Amino acid sequence: SNNSLLNCIDMDGQCNGFDHALMKAVLEAVTIPVIASSGAGKESHFSDVFEETKVQAALAAGMFHRKEVEIGSVKKHMEKVGIRARIIG
């Protein structure tokens, strides 16, 4: 694999944000790109993980499936704080 999807099961579904300490520890131990997963519950959790760690990507599922947050609102938030997000459509 050319990257690692890091899923923190302790944060999964908690909606309290990504586990930054875990992300940083893994990033120090590996040389491949890391994708943050598990814990997002609001738009700022994405900008926080990019600003506070060196992850190359971040994902969420539950908050979108439950319609608590719209994908477009996350992308707009990211653009507003100066973090590139792929905007399609």
Secondary structure, DSSP 8 states (H G I E B T S, - for coil): --SEEEE-TTTTTT-S---HHHHHHHHHH-SS-EEEES---SHHHHHHHHHHS--SEEE--HHHHTTSS-HHHHHHHHHHTT-------
